[in-house]
């Protein structure tokens, strides 16, 4: 992907409810603590990270690619929103990335901690219709129909 490609990242919990209904996370609950300005800042940072590539550990990690590689889920480390720290103590975001339309959808935001990371690993290991893997594959399949 060229550097000139721009990504838009959706963060408003009411913009894409169909995706959230299929997500294993509760994004509406996640964003209650953030102002709209902070969410805009966060979405801009995520867009920049996606443009640089989602397979750059430890900053970003691709969690699952669809078979056709048109969509993926990624865990992205972000800065602390109060600007008092770097990425290691910042937030983590799980994002659905659409490489056909150059958009990302924030699915989950959480403050980094060992306990929360353990819970995330449990959710990511889950199989079936309510899993993140299923969401990415179903989303990618819908891109092929359009």
RONU-205504 format. One line per 8 residues: number of its first residue (from 1); for each residue x, y, z of C-alpha. Coordinates in pm, 1 decimal, m for minus. Layout:
N
NUM) X,Y,Z; ...
This chain:
146
1) 0.0,0.0,0.0; 136.7,339.5,m89.0; 209.7,604.0,171.5; m37.7,836.2,m0.3; m330.0,612.5,96.8; m543.6,777.4,363.2; m744.8,582.3,617.1; m1056.8,698.5,793.7
9) m1118.5,549.9,1136.6; m1471.4,538.1,1270.1; m1508.1,585.5,1642.7; m1866.7,704.5,1701.6; m2056.0,417.0,1867.8; m2370.4,495.3,1669.7; m2215.8,510.9,1321.2; m2181.6,138.2,1257.8
17) m2397.3,m55.3,1501.6; m2424.2,m354.4,1266.5; m2054.5,m424.6,1315.2; m2069.6,m384.8,1694.1; m2359.3,m625.3,1723.9; m2127.0,m893.0,1586.2; m1823.2,m791.5,1791.3; m1726.0,m976.9,2110.0
25) m1663.2,m637.5,2277.8; m1882.1,m367.8,2432.4; m1749.9,m57.9,2257.0; m2033.4,168.3,2373.1; m1922.0,103.1,2729.9; m1554.1,159.4,2637.4; m1607.0,509.0,2494.9; m1817.4,653.1,2777.6
33) m1503.7,781.0,2953.0; m1368.7,966.4,2646.5; m1458.6,1311.6,2519.3; m1530.3,1351.8,2149.7; m1203.4,1546.9,2110.3; m1005.9,1258.2,2262.8; m1178.5,1007.9,2035.3; m1090.2,1220.5,1731.3
41) m727.2,1233.6,1848.5; m725.6,859.3,1904.9; m880.8,783.4,1564.9; m621.1,1001.1,1389.8; m338.4,818.2,1564.8; m489.1,481.3,1472.3; m523.1,589.3,1107.5; m153.2,683.1,1104.5
49) m56.2,345.9,1253.6; m268.0,154.6,999.8; m103.8,346.0,714.1; 237.9,237.7,841.2; 128.5,m128.0,849.3; m40.4,m344.1,1109.0; 235.1,m600.7,1145.3; 490.0,m390.8,1335.1
57) 528.4,m543.4,1680.6; 508.3,m417.5,1950.0; 320.0,m107.5,1825.8; 70.5,m297.6,1611.9; m14.8,m663.2,1574.6; m236.8,m822.0,1313.2; m468.1,m1056.9,1503.6; m645.1,m1214.8,1206.7
65) m638.6,m1162.8,830.0; m927.3,m1269.2,609.2; m830.1,m1528.9,349.4; m835.3,m1269.8,71.1; m644.0,m1017.6,289.3; m906.3,m749.1,223.6; m980.7,m713.4,594.4; m804.8,m777.8,921.8
73) m828.8,m718.9,1291.7; m539.7,m552.8,1468.6; m431.8,m455.6,1817.6; m280.7,m107.0,1811.7; m90.7,59.6,2094.7; m165.9,428.5,2136.8; m26.3,711.5,2343.1; m180.9,801.4,2674.4
81) m447.4,1056.8,2604.4; m332.8,1288.0,2883.7; 6.6,1322.6,2708.6; 199.0,1227.1,3025.2; 335.4,902.9,2889.8; 427.4,702.6,2588.0; 268.4,404.0,2422.2; 374.5,143.7,2677.3
89) 140.9,286.8,2940.4; m122.4,397.5,2695.8; m437.7,250.3,2556.5; m481.4,m50.3,2334.8; m737.2,m55.8,2057.0; m878.3,m350.3,1868.2; m960.7,m233.2,1517.3; m1132.7,m389.5,1219.2
97) m934.1,m275.4,912.9; m1095.0,m262.9,568.3; m828.8,m242.1,296.1; m1083.9,m210.3,13.9; m1242.5,111.8,138.2; m942.6,229.1,347.5; m1138.3,247.2,670.4; m1094.5,121.4,1021.8
105) m1355.4,60.5,1287.9; m1254.9,78.9,1653.5; m1409.2,m223.8,1822.5; m1253.7,m201.1,2168.2; m1045.6,45.6,2371.4; m883.0,m51.0,2698.3; m613.3,69.4,2934.3; m316.7,m165.5,2926.0
113) m290.4,m400.8,3224.7; m197.2,m766.2,3271.9; m545.2,m855.6,3392.4; m717.4,m693.6,3092.9; m466.3,m851.9,2853.1; m547.8,m1196.2,2997.3; m920.0,m1133.5,2943.9; m851.9,m1015.0,2588.2
121) m656.1,m1334.4,2512.2; m950.7,m1539.2,2641.0; m1190.5,m1348.9,2412.4; m959.5,m1382.2,2112.7; m927.8,m1760.2,2161.6; m1306.8,m1795.4,2146.5; m1439.8,m1966.8,1837.9; m1775.2,m1943.6,1672.8
129) m2022.9,m1688.4,1550.6; m1950.4,m1426.5,1819.2; m1574.6,m1426.6,1769.8; m1349.7,m1157.7,1630.0; m1224.0,m1399.9,1363.5; m1578.8,m1463.3,1246.9; m1646.9,m1087.5,1232.6; m1340.7,m1024.5,1012.6
137) m1423.5,m1314.2,779.5; m1791.0,m1214.3,750.0; m1696.9,m850.3,687.5; m1447.4,m948.7,418.0; m1706.9,m1173.5,257.2; m1947.3,m879.8,238.8; m1677.7,m678.1,58.2; m1657.9,m947.5,m208.4
145) m2031.6,m918.8,m273.5; m2019.2,m543.1,m331.7
